[in-house]
Amino acid sequence: MVDNNQKIDQMVEDQLRHHHRENINDKERMMLRIRNVLNLVFMILAVVGAVVYIKFDLETGGWIIGTAVVIKTFEVAIRLFKV
């Protein structure tokens, strides 16, 4: 029983270490920053687009939301293809 608990503890520690971002190189760090900026722009445009769509103009709001979707698509492509 004690041996199994030690194995489980070791597995948990390994997983925690695996998700730690200390050992990433400069390219990965730069890509992470770019992805974060793209996500931020996406969120801002999505909220602004939704407000414009609901309160003011359907067409303009649609274009803003569409632009947000294109930006999110770029971010997802960077994540999936690990550019």
URGIVEN-V892297 format. One record per residue. N is the residue number from 1. RES is the residue in one small letter. SS is DSSP state (A for helix, B for strand, O for the rest). Layout:
N:RES:SS / N:RES:SS
This chain:
1:m:O / 2:v:A / 3:d:A / 4:n:A / 5:n:A / 6:q:A / 7:k:A / 8:i:A / 9:d:A / 10:q:A / 11:m:A / 12:v:A / 13:e:A / 14:d:A / 15:q:A / 16:l:A / 17:r:A / 18:h:A / 19:h:O / 20:h:O / 21:r:O / 22:e:O / 23:n:O / 24:i:O / 25:n:O / 26:d:A / 27:k:A / 28:e:A / 29:r:A / 30:m:A / 31:m:A / 32:l:A / 33:r:A / 34:i:A / 35:r:A / 36:n:A / 37:v:A / 38:l:A / 39:n:A / 40:l:A / 41:v:A / 42:f:A / 43:m:A / 44:i:A / 45:l:A / 46:a:A / 47:v:A / 48:v:A / 49:g:A / 50:a:A / 51:v:A / 52:v:A / 53:y:A / 54:i:A / 55:k:A / 56:f:O / 57:d:O / 58:l:A / 59:e:A / 60:t:A / 61:g:A / 62:g:A / 63:w:A / 64:i:A / 65:i:A / 66:g:A / 67:t:A / 68:a:A / 69:v:A / 70:v:A / 71:i:A / 72:k:A / 73:t:A / 74:f:A / 75:e:A / 76:v:A / 77:a:A / 78:i:A / 79:r:A / 80:l:A / 81:f:A / 82:k:O / 83:v:O
